[in-house]
Amino acid sequence: MSLLISTLLTFISIYQTLLIIRILLTWFPTINWFNQPFAALSQITDPYLNIFRSVIPPLGGMDLSPMLALLVLYVATNILSSLPRAIGYAY
């Protein structure tokens, strides 16, 4: 159980980092998202972000969906880290 939770926490941490990189790169309009490594980053992060883009449409040209996406990952991290204590398993 401990290995599974630590693996999931590591995956979420890496994915959060990729999302933050993706968000920061959108501030540079000259980036061609069809060239590597930007295309790979887009393919990894866009399916998850599209879930939230369908919930929160862009307001005034600002896409607020990444904030909700990061918030959900943060909550998932907190739930996963407290899960072993909740079931009485120490790792």
PDB file of N, CA, C and O in Angstrom:
ATOM      1  N   MET A   1       0.831  -1.191   0.000  1.00  0.00           N
ATOM      2  CA  MET A   1       0.000   0.000   0.000  1.00  0.00           C
ATOM      3  C   MET A   1       0.877   1.255   0.000  1.00  0.00           C
ATOM      4  O   MET A   1       0.582   2.223  -0.701  1.00  0.00           O
ATOM      5  N   SER A   2       1.936   1.232   0.777  1.00  0.00           N
ATOM      6  CA  SER A   2       2.832   2.371   0.874  1.00  0.00           C
ATOM      7  C   SER A   2       3.509   2.652  -0.461  1.00  0.00           C
ATOM      8  O   SER A   2       3.641   3.812  -0.852  1.00  0.00           O
ATOM      9  N   LEU A   3       3.936   1.617  -1.161  1.00  0.00           N
ATOM     10  CA  LEU A   3       4.588   1.786  -2.454  1.00  0.00           C
ATOM     11  C   LEU A   3       3.625   2.389  -3.470  1.00  0.00           C
ATOM     12  O   LEU A   3       4.012   3.257  -4.252  1.00  0.00           O
ATOM     13  N   LEU A   4       2.389   1.941  -3.463  1.00  0.00           N
ATOM     14  CA  LEU A   4       1.387   2.462  -4.388  1.00  0.00           C
ATOM     15  C   LEU A   4       1.128   3.942  -4.124  1.00  0.00           C
ATOM     16  O   LEU A   4       1.077   4.742  -5.059  1.00  0.00           O
ATOM     17  N   ILE A   5       0.965   4.304  -2.869  1.00  0.00           N
ATOM     18  CA  ILE A   5       0.678   5.695  -2.528  1.00  0.00           C
ATOM     19  C   ILE A   5       1.871   6.587  -2.851  1.00  0.00           C
ATOM     20  O   ILE A   5       1.697   7.677  -3.396  1.00  0.00           O
ATOM     21  N   SER A   6       3.068   6.143  -2.526  1.00  0.00           N
ATOM     22  CA  SER A   6       4.243   6.977  -2.823  1.00  0.00           C
ATOM     23  C   SER A   6       4.455   7.104  -4.334  1.00  0.00           C
ATOM     24  O   SER A   6       4.904   8.149  -4.804  1.00  0.00           O
ATOM     25  N   THR A   7       4.142   6.070  -5.090  1.00  0.00           N
ATOM     26  CA  THR A   7       4.241   6.142  -6.546  1.00  0.00           C
ATOM     27  C   THR A   7       3.230   7.128  -7.105  1.00  0.00           C
ATOM     28  O   THR A   7       3.562   7.930  -7.978  1.00  0.00           O
ATOM     29  N   LEU A   8       2.002   7.077  -6.612  1.00  0.00           N
ATOM     30  CA  LEU A   8       0.983   8.020  -7.061  1.00  0.00           C
ATOM     31  C   LEU A   8       1.345   9.458  -6.694  1.00  0.00           C
ATOM     32  O   LEU A   8       1.141  10.371  -7.494  1.00  0.00           O
ATOM     33  N   LEU A   9       1.875   9.662  -5.504  1.00  0.00           N
ATOM     34  CA  LEU A   9       2.288  10.999  -5.086  1.00  0.00           C
ATOM     35  C   LEU A   9       3.429  11.521  -5.954  1.00  0.00           C
ATOM     36  O   LEU A   9       3.457  12.704  -6.292  1.00  0.00           O
ATOM     37  N   THR A  10       4.359  10.659  -6.313  1.00  0.00           N
ATOM     38  CA  THR A  10       5.456  11.056  -7.191  1.00  0.00           C
ATOM     39  C   THR A  10       4.938  11.410  -8.580  1.00  0.00           C
ATOM     40  O   THR A  10       5.365  12.400  -9.175  1.00  0.00           O
ATOM     41  N   PHE A  11       4.018  10.598  -9.093  1.00  0.00           N
ATOM     42  CA  PHE A  11       3.425  10.863 -10.409  1.00  0.00           C
ATOM     43  C   PHE A  11       2.696  12.205 -10.401  1.00  0.00           C
ATOM     44  O   PHE A  11       2.848  12.999 -11.329  1.00  0.00           O
ATOM     45  N   ILE A  12       1.910  12.458  -9.364  1.00  0.00           N
ATOM     46  CA  ILE A  12       1.170  13.713  -9.279  1.00  0.00           C
ATOM     47  C   ILE A  12       2.132  14.892  -9.192  1.00  0.00           C
ATOM     48  O   ILE A  12       1.889  15.931  -9.806  1.00  0.00           O
ATOM     49  N   SER A  13       3.205  14.746  -8.448  1.00  0.00           N
ATOM     50  CA  SER A  13       4.191  15.816  -8.327  1.00  0.00           C
ATOM     51  C   SER A  13       4.841  16.126  -9.679  1.00  0.00           C
ATOM     52  O   SER A  13       5.003  17.292 -10.039  1.00  0.00           O
ATOM     53  N   ILE A  14       5.206  15.101 -10.412  1.00  0.00           N
ATOM     54  CA  ILE A  14       5.798  15.297 -11.739  1.00  0.00           C
ATOM     55  C   ILE A  14       4.788  15.936 -12.681  1.00  0.00           C
ATOM     56  O   ILE A  14       5.135  16.825 -13.458  1.00  0.00           O
ATOM     57  N   TYR A  15       3.536  15.484 -12.615  1.00  0.00           N
ATOM     58  CA  TYR A  15       2.492  16.019 -13.492  1.00  0.00           C
ATOM     59  C   TYR A  15       2.200  17.477 -13.152  1.00  0.00           C
ATOM     60  O   TYR A  15       1.968  18.283 -14.053  1.00  0.00           O
ATOM     61  N   GLN A  16       2.207  17.826 -11.867  1.00  0.00           N
ATOM     62  CA  GLN A  16       2.020  19.221 -11.480  1.00  0.00           C
ATOM     63  C   GLN A  16       3.135  20.082 -12.058  1.00  0.00           C
ATOM     64  O   GLN A  16       2.878  21.187 -12.537  1.00  0.00           O
ATOM     65  N   THR A  17       4.350  19.598 -12.018  1.00  0.00           N
ATOM     66  CA  THR A  17       5.483  20.333 -12.577  1.00  0.00           C
ATOM     67  C   THR A  17       5.312  20.529 -14.078  1.00  0.00           C
ATOM     68  O   THR A  17       5.576  21.614 -14.597  1.00  0.00           O
ATOM     69  N   LEU A  18       4.874  19.490 -14.776  1.00  0.00           N
ATOM     70  CA  LEU A  18       4.638  19.603 -16.219  1.00  0.00           C
ATOM     71  C   LEU A  18       3.531  20.608 -16.518  1.00  0.00           C
ATOM     72  O   LEU A  18       3.625  21.368 -17.482  1.00  0.00           O
ATOM     73  N   LEU A  19       2.488  20.615 -15.698  1.00  0.00           N
ATOM     74  CA  LEU A  19       1.398  21.571 -15.891  1.00  0.00           C
ATOM     75  C   LEU A  19       1.886  23.003 -15.676  1.00  0.00           C
ATOM     76  O   LEU A  19       1.526  23.902 -16.436  1.00  0.00           O
ATOM     77  N   ILE A  20       2.688  23.213 -14.662  1.00  0.00           N
ATOM     78  CA  ILE A  20       3.202  24.559 -14.400  1.00  0.00           C
ATOM     79  C   ILE A  20       4.100  25.015 -15.548  1.00  0.00           C
ATOM     80  O   ILE A  20       4.031  26.173 -15.960  1.00  0.00           O
ATOM     81  N   ILE A  21       4.937  24.123 -16.067  1.00  0.00           N
ATOM     82  CA  ILE A  21       5.778  24.465 -17.217  1.00  0.00           C
ATOM     83  C   ILE A  21       4.904  24.820 -18.413  1.00  0.00           C
ATOM     84  O   ILE A  21       5.167  25.796 -19.116  1.00  0.00           O
ATOM     85  N   ARG A  22       3.868  24.027 -18.638  1.00  0.00           N
ATOM     86  CA  ARG A  22       2.932  24.280 -19.755  1.00  0.00           C
ATOM     87  C   ARG A  22       2.258  25.634 -19.602  1.00  0.00           C
ATOM     88  O   ARG A  22       2.133  26.382 -20.572  1.00  0.00           O
ATOM     89  N   ILE A  23       1.825  25.951 -18.392  1.00  0.00           N
ATOM     90  CA  ILE A  23       1.154  27.221 -18.139  1.00  0.00           C
ATOM     91  C   ILE A  23       2.124  28.389 -18.362  1.00  0.00           C
ATOM     92  O   ILE A  23       1.760  29.391 -18.978  1.00  0.00           O
ATOM     93  N   LEU A  24       3.338  28.259 -17.866  1.00  0.00           N
ATOM     94  CA  LEU A  24       4.317  29.335 -18.038  1.00  0.00           C
ATOM     95  C   LEU A  24       4.696  29.541 -19.500  1.00  0.00           C
ATOM     96  O   LEU A  24       4.928  30.671 -19.929  1.00  0.00           O
ATOM     97  N   LEU A  25       4.759  28.458 -20.262  1.00  0.00           N
ATOM     98  CA  LEU A  25       5.118  28.575 -21.674  1.00  0.00           C
ATOM     99  C   LEU A  25       4.028  29.239 -22.502  1.00  0.00           C
ATOM    100  O   LEU A  25       4.318  29.765 -23.576  1.00  0.00           O
ATOM    101  N   THR A  26       2.782  29.230 -22.035  1.00  0.00           N
ATOM    102  CA  THR A  26       1.711  29.897 -22.790  1.00  0.00           C
ATOM    103  C   THR A  26       1.872  31.408 -22.759  1.00  0.00           C
ATOM    104  O   THR A  26       1.220  32.110 -23.532  1.00  0.00           O
ATOM    105  N   TRP A  27       2.723  31.923 -21.886  1.00  0.00           N
ATOM    106  CA  TRP A  27       2.967  33.365 -21.849  1.00  0.00           C
ATOM    107  C   TRP A  27       3.850  33.819 -23.004  1.00  0.00           C
ATOM    108  O   TRP A  27       3.984  35.021 -23.235  1.00  0.00           O
ATOM    109  N   PHE A  28       4.450  32.890 -23.729  1.00  0.00           N
ATOM    110  CA  PHE A  28       5.314  33.216 -24.858  1.00  0.00           C
ATOM    111  C   PHE A  28       4.585  32.867 -26.152  1.00  0.00           C
ATOM    112  O   PHE A  28       4.533  31.699 -26.538  1.00  0.00           O
ATOM    113  N   PRO A  29       4.023  33.869 -26.823  1.00  0.00           N
ATOM    114  CA  PRO A  29       3.201  33.585 -28.010  1.00  0.00           C
ATOM    115  C   PRO A  29       3.987  33.070 -29.214  1.00  0.00           C
ATOM    116  O   PRO A  29       3.383  32.572 -30.164  1.00  0.00           O
ATOM    117  N   THR A  30       5.301  33.174 -29.200  1.00  0.00           N
ATOM    118  CA  THR A  30       6.086  32.745 -30.357  1.00  0.00           C
ATOM    119  C   THR A  30       6.390  31.247 -30.345  1.00  0.00           C
ATOM    120  O   THR A  30       6.992  30.732 -31.287  1.00  0.00           O
ATOM    121  N   ILE A  31       5.986  30.553 -29.298  1.00  0.00           N
ATOM    122  CA  ILE A  31       6.267  29.117 -29.222  1.00  0.00           C
ATOM    123  C   ILE A  31       5.374  28.366 -30.209  1.00  0.00           C
ATOM    124  O   ILE A  31       4.157  28.550 -30.231  1.00  0.00           O
ATOM    125  N   ASN A  32       5.997  27.525 -31.015  1.00  0.00           N
ATOM    126  CA  ASN A  32       5.261  26.684 -31.950  1.00  0.00           C
ATOM    127  C   ASN A  32       4.965  25.355 -31.258  1.00  0.00           C
ATOM    128  O   ASN A  32       5.874  24.557 -31.031  1.00  0.00           O
ATOM    129  N   TRP A  33       3.703  25.117 -30.925  1.00  0.00           N
ATOM    130  CA  TRP A  33       3.306  23.932 -30.159  1.00  0.00           C
ATOM    131  C   TRP A  33       3.337  22.658 -30.994  1.00  0.00           C
ATOM    132  O   TRP A  33       3.048  21.575 -30.486  1.00  0.00           O
ATOM    133  N   PHE A  34       3.693  22.784 -32.296  1.00  0.00           N
ATOM    134  CA  PHE A  34       3.787  21.601 -33.145  1.00  0.00           C
ATOM    135  C   PHE A  34       5.213  21.061 -33.218  1.00  0.00           C
ATOM    136  O   PHE A  34       5.436  19.978 -33.758  1.00  0.00           O
ATOM    137  N   ASN A  35       6.173  21.800 -32.686  1.00  0.00           N
ATOM    138  CA  ASN A  35       7.570  21.345 -32.659  1.00  0.00           C
ATOM    139  C   ASN A  35       7.859  20.677 -31.317  1.00  0.00           C
ATOM    140  O   ASN A  35       7.239  20.984 -30.299  1.00  0.00           O
ATOM    141  N   GLN A  36       8.825  19.748 -31.350  1.00  0.00           N
ATOM    142  CA  GLN A  36       9.251  19.091 -30.114  1.00  0.00           C
ATOM    143  C   GLN A  36      10.125  20.036 -29.316  1.00  0.00           C
ATOM    144  O   GLN A  36      10.816  20.837 -29.945  1.00  0.00           O
ATOM    145  N   PRO A  37      10.163  20.023 -28.047  1.00  0.00           N
ATOM    146  CA  PRO A  37       9.473  19.180 -27.072  1.00  0.00           C
ATOM    147  C   PRO A  37       8.095  19.709 -26.679  1.00  0.00           C
ATOM    148  O   PRO A  37       7.403  19.119 -25.850  1.00  0.00           O
ATOM    149  N   PHE A  38       7.704  20.844 -27.295  1.00  0.00           N
ATOM    150  CA  PHE A  38       6.433  21.464 -26.918  1.00  0.00           C
ATOM    151  C   PHE A  38       5.237  20.603 -27.309  1.00  0.00           C
ATOM    152  O   PHE A  38       4.234  20.587 -26.595  1.00  0.00           O
ATOM    153  N   ALA A  39       5.323  19.889 -28.426  1.00  0.00           N
ATOM    154  CA  ALA A  39       4.219  19.029 -28.851  1.00  0.00           C
ATOM    155  C   ALA A  39       4.010  17.894 -27.854  1.00  0.00           C
ATOM    156  O   ALA A  39       2.872  17.543 -27.542  1.00  0.00           O
ATOM    157  N   ALA A  40       5.091  17.326 -27.360  1.00  0.00           N
ATOM    158  CA  ALA A  40       4.968  16.240 -26.378  1.00  0.00           C
ATOM    159  C   ALA A  40       4.362  16.758 -25.081  1.00  0.00           C
ATOM    160  O   ALA A  40       3.505  16.106 -24.484  1.00  0.00           O
ATOM    161  N   LEU A  41       4.809  17.930 -24.648  1.00  0.00           N
ATOM    162  CA  LEU A  41       4.252  18.526 -23.432  1.00  0.00           C
ATOM    163  C   LEU A  41       2.768  18.811 -23.597  1.00  0.00           C
ATOM    164  O   LEU A  41       1.979  18.586 -22.679  1.00  0.00           O
ATOM    165  N   SER A  42       2.399  19.298 -24.750  1.00  0.00           N
ATOM    166  CA  SER A  42       0.991  19.572 -25.037  1.00  0.00           C
ATOM    167  C   SER A  42       0.164  18.290 -25.051  1.00  0.00           C
ATOM    168  O   SER A  42      -0.948  18.269 -24.523  1.00  0.00           O
ATOM    169  N   GLN A  43       0.688  17.228 -25.643  1.00  0.00           N
ATOM    170  CA  GLN A  43      -0.030  15.957 -25.693  1.00  0.00           C
ATOM    171  C   GLN A  43      -0.206  15.343 -24.316  1.00  0.00           C
ATOM    172  O   GLN A  43      -1.188  14.642 -24.069  1.00  0.00           O
ATOM    173  N   ILE A  44       0.735  15.597 -23.418  1.00  0.00           N
ATOM    174  CA  ILE A  44       0.652  15.037 -22.069  1.00  0.00           C
ATOM    175  C   ILE A  44      -0.328  15.817 -21.201  1.00  0.00           C
ATOM    176  O   ILE A  44      -1.082  15.224 -20.431  1.00  0.00           O
ATOM    177  N   THR A  45      -0.322  17.133 -21.319  1.00  0.00           N
ATOM    178  CA  THR A  45      -1.103  17.961 -20.395  1.00  0.00           C
ATOM    179  C   THR A  45      -2.484  18.367 -20.916  1.00  0.00           C
ATOM    180  O   THR A  45      -3.399  18.563 -20.116  1.00  0.00           O
ATOM    181  N   ASP A  46      -2.654  18.496 -22.214  1.00  0.00           N
ATOM    182  CA  ASP A  46      -3.924  18.996 -22.742  1.00  0.00           C
ATOM    183  C   ASP A  46      -5.140  18.119 -22.448  1.00  0.00           C
ATOM    184  O   ASP A  46      -6.204  18.666 -22.160  1.00  0.00           O
ATOM    185  N   PRO A  47      -5.042  16.787 -22.504  1.00  0.00           N
ATOM    186  CA  PRO A  47      -6.245  16.003 -22.173  1.00  0.00           C
ATOM    187  C   PRO A  47      -6.775  16.286 -20.765  1.00  0.00           C
ATOM    188  O   PRO A  47      -7.987  16.357 -20.562  1.00  0.00           O
ATOM    189  N   TYR A  48      -5.882  16.446 -19.804  1.00  0.00           N
ATOM    190  CA  TYR A  48      -6.311  16.755 -18.434  1.00  0.00           C
ATOM    191  C   TYR A  48      -6.862  18.180 -18.350  1.00  0.00           C
ATOM    192  O   TYR A  48      -7.881  18.415 -17.700  1.00  0.00           O
ATOM    193  N   LEU A  49      -6.196  19.125 -19.002  1.00  0.00           N
ATOM    194  CA  LEU A  49      -6.666  20.508 -18.963  1.00  0.00           C
ATOM    195  C   LEU A  49      -7.996  20.683 -19.700  1.00  0.00           C
ATOM    196  O   LEU A  49      -8.809  21.523 -19.315  1.00  0.00           O
ATOM    197  N   ASN A  50      -8.222  19.898 -20.752  1.00  0.00           N
ATOM    198  CA  ASN A  50      -9.471  20.012 -21.503  1.00  0.00           C
ATOM    199  C   ASN A  50     -10.685  19.640 -20.665  1.00  0.00           C
ATOM    200  O   ASN A  50     -11.781  20.144 -20.908  1.00  0.00           O
ATOM    201  N   ILE A  51     -10.505  18.773 -19.691  1.00  0.00           N
ATOM    202  CA  ILE A  51     -11.608  18.438 -18.780  1.00  0.00           C
ATOM    203  C   ILE A  51     -12.083  19.704 -18.074  1.00  0.00           C
ATOM    204  O   ILE A  51     -13.286  19.929 -17.941  1.00  0.00           O
ATOM    205  N   PHE A  52     -11.152  20.520 -17.626  1.00  0.00           N
ATOM    206  CA  PHE A  52     -11.489  21.723 -16.878  1.00  0.00           C
ATOM    207  C   PHE A  52     -11.864  22.878 -17.793  1.00  0.00           C
ATOM    208  O   PHE A  52     -12.601  23.777 -17.388  1.00  0.00           O
ATOM    209  N   ARG A  53     -11.366  22.863 -19.016  1.00  0.00           N
ATOM    210  CA  ARG A  53     -11.754  23.904 -19.986  1.00  0.00           C
ATOM    211  C   ARG A  53     -13.215  23.767 -20.368  1.00  0.00           C
ATOM    212  O   ARG A  53     -13.861  24.758 -20.710  1.00  0.00           O
ATOM    213  N   SER A  54     -13.747  22.548 -20.315  1.00  0.00           N
ATOM    214  CA  SER A  54     -15.171  22.374 -20.619  1.00  0.00           C
ATOM    215  C   SER A  54     -16.042  22.838 -19.453  1.00  0.00           C
ATOM    216  O   SER A  54     -17.213  23.163 -19.648  1.00  0.00           O
ATOM    217  N   VAL A  55     -15.481  22.871 -18.242  1.00  0.00           N
ATOM    218  CA  VAL A  55     -16.219  23.326 -17.067  1.00  0.00           C
ATOM    219  C   VAL A  55     -16.140  24.841 -16.930  1.00  0.00           C
ATOM    220  O   VAL A  55     -17.147  25.499 -16.667  1.00  0.00           O
ATOM    221  N   ILE A  56     -14.934  25.395 -17.111  1.00  0.00           N
ATOM    222  CA  ILE A  56     -14.722  26.834 -16.971  1.00  0.00           C
ATOM    223  C   ILE A  56     -14.303  27.386 -18.335  1.00  0.00           C
ATOM    224  O   ILE A  56     -13.161  27.184 -18.748  1.00  0.00           O
ATOM    225  N   PRO A  57     -15.190  28.068 -19.035  1.00  0.00           N
ATOM    226  CA  PRO A  57     -14.787  28.655 -20.314  1.00  0.00           C
ATOM    227  C   PRO A  57     -13.858  29.849 -20.082  1.00  0.00           C
ATOM    228  O   PRO A  57     -13.893  30.460 -19.013  1.00  0.00           O
ATOM    229  N   PRO A  58     -13.033  30.185 -21.067  1.00  0.00           N
ATOM    230  CA  PRO A  58     -12.160  31.353 -20.921  1.00  0.00           C
ATOM    231  C   PRO A  58     -12.973  32.626 -20.695  1.00  0.00           C
ATOM    232  O   PRO A  58     -13.954  32.878 -21.394  1.00  0.00           O
ATOM    233  N   LEU A  59     -12.560  33.419 -19.720  1.00  0.00           N
ATOM    234  CA  LEU A  59     -13.243  34.658 -19.391  1.00  0.00           C
ATOM    235  C   LEU A  59     -12.363  35.839 -19.774  1.00  0.00           C
ATOM    236  O   LEU A  59     -11.289  36.029 -19.203  1.00  0.00           O
ATOM    237  N   GLY A  60     -12.809  36.621 -20.726  1.00  0.00           N
ATOM    238  CA  GLY A  60     -12.039  37.788 -21.147  1.00  0.00           C
ATOM    239  C   GLY A  60     -10.664  37.446 -21.683  1.00  0.00           C
ATOM    240  O   GLY A  60      -9.723  38.216 -21.486  1.00  0.00           O
ATOM    241  N   GLY A  61     -10.521  36.331 -22.346  1.00  0.00           N
ATOM    242  CA  GLY A  61      -9.232  35.912 -22.892  1.00  0.00           C
ATOM    243  C   GLY A  61      -8.339  35.208 -21.885  1.00  0.00           C
ATOM    244  O   GLY A  61      -7.244  34.771 -22.237  1.00  0.00           O
ATOM    245  N   MET A  62      -8.781  35.089 -20.644  1.00  0.00           N
ATOM    246  CA  MET A  62      -7.996  34.410 -19.604  1.00  0.00           C
ATOM    247  C   MET A  62      -8.546  33.000 -19.403  1.00  0.00           C
ATOM    248  O   MET A  62      -9.741  32.817 -19.169  1.00  0.00           O
ATOM    249  N   ASP A  63      -7.678  32.027 -19.494  1.00  0.00           N
ATOM    250  CA  ASP A  63      -8.055  30.634 -19.258  1.00  0.00           C
ATOM    251  C   ASP A  63      -7.776  30.307 -17.796  1.00  0.00           C
ATOM    252  O   ASP A  63      -6.621  30.157 -17.397  1.00  0.00           O
ATOM    253  N   LEU A  64      -8.833  30.196 -17.001  1.00  0.00           N
ATOM    254  CA  LEU A  64      -8.688  29.931 -15.575  1.00  0.00           C
ATOM    255  C   LEU A  64      -8.715  28.444 -15.243  1.00  0.00           C
ATOM    256  O   LEU A  64      -8.547  28.067 -14.083  1.00  0.00           O
ATOM    257  N   SER A  65      -8.922  27.603 -16.240  1.00  0.00           N
ATOM    258  CA  SER A  65      -9.010  26.167 -15.995  1.00  0.00           C
ATOM    259  C   SER A  65      -7.734  25.557 -15.410  1.00  0.00           C
ATOM    260  O   SER A  65      -7.845  24.623 -14.616  1.00  0.00           O
ATOM    261  N   PRO A  66      -6.527  26.029 -15.752  1.00  0.00           N
ATOM    262  CA  PRO A  66      -5.338  25.441 -15.124  1.00  0.00           C
ATOM    263  C   PRO A  66      -5.301  25.612 -13.609  1.00  0.00           C
ATOM    264  O   PRO A  66      -4.763  24.762 -12.901  1.00  0.00           O
ATOM    265  N   MET A  67      -5.874  26.712 -13.106  1.00  0.00           N
ATOM    266  CA  MET A  67      -5.903  26.892 -11.656  1.00  0.00           C
ATOM    267  C   MET A  67      -6.758  25.818 -11.003  1.00  0.00           C
ATOM    268  O   MET A  67      -6.382  25.269  -9.967  1.00  0.00           O
ATOM    269  N   LEU A  68      -7.908  25.513 -11.603  1.00  0.00           N
ATOM    270  CA  LEU A  68      -8.764  24.458 -11.070  1.00  0.00           C
ATOM    271  C   LEU A  68      -8.090  23.097 -11.210  1.00  0.00           C
ATOM    272  O   LEU A  68      -8.189  22.260 -10.313  1.00  0.00           O
ATOM    273  N   ALA A  69      -7.409  22.875 -12.323  1.00  0.00           N
ATOM    274  CA  ALA A  69      -6.705  21.612 -12.541  1.00  0.00           C
ATOM    275  C   ALA A  69      -5.618  21.393 -11.488  1.00  0.00           C
ATOM    276  O   ALA A  69      -5.473  20.290 -10.960  1.00  0.00           O
ATOM    277  N   LEU A  70      -4.856  22.443 -11.187  1.00  0.00           N
ATOM    278  CA  LEU A  70      -3.823  22.326 -10.159  1.00  0.00           C
ATOM    279  C   LEU A  70      -4.435  22.159  -8.770  1.00  0.00           C
ATOM    280  O   LEU A  70      -3.891  21.438  -7.934  1.00  0.00           O
ATOM    281  N   LEU A  71      -5.561  22.820  -8.524  1.00  0.00           N
ATOM    282  CA  LEU A  71      -6.241  22.676  -7.236  1.00  0.00           C
ATOM    283  C   LEU A  71      -6.704  21.237  -7.025  1.00  0.00           C
ATOM    284  O   LEU A  71      -6.575  20.704  -5.923  1.00  0.00           O
ATOM    285  N   VAL A  72      -7.236  20.609  -8.057  1.00  0.00           N
ATOM    286  CA  VAL A  72      -7.680  19.214  -7.947  1.00  0.00           C
ATOM    287  C   VAL A  72      -6.489  18.299  -7.659  1.00  0.00           C
ATOM    288  O   VAL A  72      -6.603  17.382  -6.846  1.00  0.00           O
ATOM    289  N   LEU A  73      -5.359  18.534  -8.310  1.00  0.00           N
ATOM    290  CA  LEU A  73      -4.170  17.722  -8.036  1.00  0.00           C
ATOM    291  C   LEU A  73      -3.657  17.955  -6.623  1.00  0.00           C
ATOM    292  O   LEU A  73      -3.193  17.022  -5.968  1.00  0.00           O
ATOM    293  N   TYR A  74      -3.736  19.184  -6.153  1.00  0.00           N
ATOM    294  CA  TYR A  74      -3.314  19.493  -4.780  1.00  0.00           C
ATOM    295  C   TYR A  74      -4.197  18.761  -3.772  1.00  0.00           C
ATOM    296  O   TYR A  74      -3.692  18.192  -2.805  1.00  0.00           O
ATOM    297  N   VAL A  75      -5.506  18.772  -3.991  1.00  0.00           N
ATOM    298  CA  VAL A  75      -6.437  18.068  -3.099  1.00  0.00           C
ATOM    299  C   VAL A  75      -6.172  16.563  -3.146  1.00  0.00           C
ATOM    300  O   VAL A  75      -6.185  15.898  -2.111  1.00  0.00           O
ATOM    301  N   ALA A  76      -5.934  16.029  -4.338  1.00  0.00           N
ATOM    302  CA  ALA A  76      -5.642  14.598  -4.466  1.00  0.00           C
ATOM    303  C   ALA A  76      -4.366  14.237  -3.717  1.00  0.00           C
ATOM    304  O   ALA A  76      -4.288  13.180  -3.090  1.00  0.00           O
ATOM    305  N   THR A  77      -3.367  15.113  -3.782  1.00  0.00           N
ATOM    306  CA  THR A  77      -2.129  14.881  -3.039  1.00  0.00           C
ATOM    307  C   THR A  77      -2.383  14.844  -1.538  1.00  0.00           C
ATOM    308  O   THR A  77      -1.869  13.976  -0.833  1.00  0.00           O
ATOM    309  N   ASN A  78      -3.177  15.788  -1.061  1.00  0.00           N
ATOM    310  CA  ASN A  78      -3.476  15.815   0.372  1.00  0.00           C
ATOM    311  C   ASN A  78      -4.269  14.588   0.812  1.00  0.00           C
ATOM    312  O   ASN A  78      -4.016  14.039   1.884  1.00  0.00           O
ATOM    313  N   ILE A  79      -5.213  14.161   0.002  1.00  0.00           N
ATOM    314  CA  ILE A  79      -6.010  12.973   0.343  1.00  0.00           C
ATOM    315  C   ILE A  79      -5.125  11.729   0.353  1.00  0.00           C
ATOM    316  O   ILE A  79      -5.209  10.912   1.271  1.00  0.00           O
ATOM    317  N   LEU A  80      -4.281  11.585  -0.664  1.00  0.00           N
ATOM    318  CA  LEU A  80      -3.407  10.411  -0.730  1.00  0.00           C
ATOM    319  C   LEU A  80      -2.394  10.394   0.408  1.00  0.00           C
ATOM    320  O   LEU A  80      -2.072   9.330   0.938  1.00  0.00           O
ATOM    321  N   SER A  81      -1.880  11.591   0.795  1.00  0.00           N
ATOM    322  CA  SER A  81      -0.901  11.590   1.888  1.00  0.00           C
ATOM    323  C   SER A  81      -1.540  11.284   3.227  1.00  0.00           C
ATOM    324  O   SER A  81      -0.876  10.741   4.110  1.00  0.00           O
ATOM    325  N   SER A  82      -2.804  11.616   3.401  1.00  0.00           N
ATOM    326  CA  SER A  82      -3.445  11.348   4.693  1.00  0.00           C
ATOM    327  C   SER A  82      -4.109   9.975   4.722  1.00  0.00           C
ATOM    328  O   SER A  82      -4.543   9.535   5.787  1.00  0.00           O
ATOM    329  N   LEU A  83      -4.200   9.297   3.607  1.00  0.00           N
ATOM    330  CA  LEU A  83      -4.858   7.992   3.544  1.00  0.00           C
ATOM    331  C   LEU A  83      -4.216   6.938   4.429  1.00  0.00           C
ATOM    332  O   LEU A  83      -4.950   6.224   5.112  1.00  0.00           O
ATOM    333  N   PRO A  84      -2.899   6.789   4.465  1.00  0.00           N
ATOM    334  CA  PRO A  84      -2.311   5.766   5.347  1.00  0.00           C
ATOM    335  C   PRO A  84      -2.624   6.012   6.827  1.00  0.00           C
ATOM    336  O   PRO A  84      -2.869   5.066   7.576  1.00  0.00           O
ATOM    337  N   ARG A  85      -2.617   7.272   7.246  1.00  0.00           N
ATOM    338  CA  ARG A  85      -2.962   7.560   8.635  1.00  0.00           C
ATOM    339  C   ARG A  85      -4.418   7.266   8.917  1.00  0.00           C
ATOM    340  O   ARG A  85      -4.761   6.816  10.011  1.00  0.00           O
ATOM    341  N   ALA A  86      -5.285   7.516   7.939  1.00  0.00           N
ATOM    342  CA  ALA A  86      -6.718   7.292   8.134  1.00  0.00           C
ATOM    343  C   ALA A  86      -7.040   5.813   8.286  1.00  0.00           C
ATOM    344  O   ALA A  86      -7.967   5.453   9.011  1.00  0.00           O
ATOM    345  N   ILE A  87      -6.288   4.960   7.617  1.00  0.00           N
ATOM    346  CA  ILE A  87      -6.563   3.518   7.732  1.00  0.00           C
ATOM    347  C   ILE A  87      -5.634   2.842   8.744  1.00  0.00           C
ATOM    348  O   ILE A  87      -5.674   1.625   8.920  1.00  0.00           O
ATOM    349  N   GLY A  88      -4.787   3.659   9.417  1.00  0.00           N
ATOM    350  CA  GLY A  88      -3.933   3.122  10.462  1.00  0.00           C
ATOM    351  C   GLY A  88      -2.690   2.433   9.966  1.00  0.00           C
ATOM    352  O   GLY A  88      -2.159   1.548  10.637  1.00  0.00           O
ATOM    353  N   TYR A  89      -2.212   2.825   8.792  1.00  0.00           N
ATOM    354  CA  TYR A  89      -1.025   2.217   8.210  1.00  0.00           C
ATOM    355  C   TYR A  89       0.060   3.276   8.152  1.00  0.00           C
ATOM    356  O   TYR A  89      -0.136   4.317   7.525  1.00  0.00           O
ATOM    357  N   ALA A  90       1.163   3.046   8.770  1.00  0.00           N
ATOM    358  CA  ALA A  90       2.263   4.007   8.776  1.00  0.00           C
ATOM    359  C   ALA A  90       3.301   3.594   7.731  1.00  0.00           C
ATOM    360  O   ALA A  90       3.684   2.427   7.644  1.00  0.00           O
ATOM    361  N   TYR A  91       3.750   4.574   6.940  1.00  0.00           N
ATOM    362  CA  TYR A  91       4.807   4.291   5.969  1.00  0.00           C
ATOM    363  C   TYR A  91       5.941   5.223   6.093  1.00  0.00           C
ATOM    364  O   TYR A  91       6.913   5.116   5.345  1.00  0.00           O
TER     365      TYR A  91
END
